């Protein structure tokens, strides 16, 4: 067990935790914004794939790294607009529209990659974001600027939701859209705006993978992170601060299973198949979700379509 404590006390372990948590933080905040306004966005997995590809492709074509981030955010916003039109304006099933969006965005990214690079055997690489070694803060100085952006967005989103009139309006359309309409607010406009903004964050979450965590795009790199973000919002009871904690908790177990695989059975004194280690973060996420979901306060109008004039 001393080897396990040494592993947990090592700075590289916590560097890995924060790096793994970054796309989860960005994606979870994006889902949270959508759902606070009453819209479930199951298109996050596809939006992250599209953001990862378009951001990387823009940098590969010569744009600066932050330009690639902007392109990824724009891609996410456009896909979010499509989702908003389908689910808010046309009042289609949010489940079906979200899953369809994931399939569409993933397929388009795959097609565009194969058209852009028809004969390459290995994914082309770019120069990714460098760690912020100038920061005097341990662990954080080994991260990239996108991690700092993700951490800064947590209090920013919390301030927006709970300290501004816009945040109150967003929460109102997610809880009681009739009351929002009675106050003269545009329920469809606020909902679509929230979906567009949240989807832009999802696109940036995908861009982190290609512009910071790695320096290339390859298929299946999102690897279910979008679905994890959807679960983390429920775990967080739709609150940004708890969403940060949930992302860090999942990343902790993810980093732990990676270290346990590398160290073998010596750390725990058990010789276990590697599949057990791979299962660890997801099993712990399910346990945490079951424990927290019972006390979660779900937005009352979540997944409920709204037509102007309805009561």
Buried (B, 14 or more C-beta within 10 A) or exposed (E): EEEBEEBBEEEEBBBBBBBBBBBBBBBBBBBBBBBBBBBBBBBBBBBBBBBBBBBBBBBBEEBEBEBBBBBBBBBBBBBBBBBBBBBBEEEBBBEEBBBBBBEBBBEBBEEBBEEBBEEEEEBEEBEBBEBBEEEEEEBBEBBBBBBBBBBEBBEEBBEBBEEEEEBBBBBBBBBBBBEBBEEEBBBBEBBBBBBBBBBBBBBBBBBBBBBBBBBBBBEEBBEEBBBBBBBBBBBBBBBBEBBBBBBBBBBBBBBBBBBBBEEEEEBBEEEEEEEEBBEBBBEBBEEBBEEBEEEBEBBEBBBEBBEEEEE
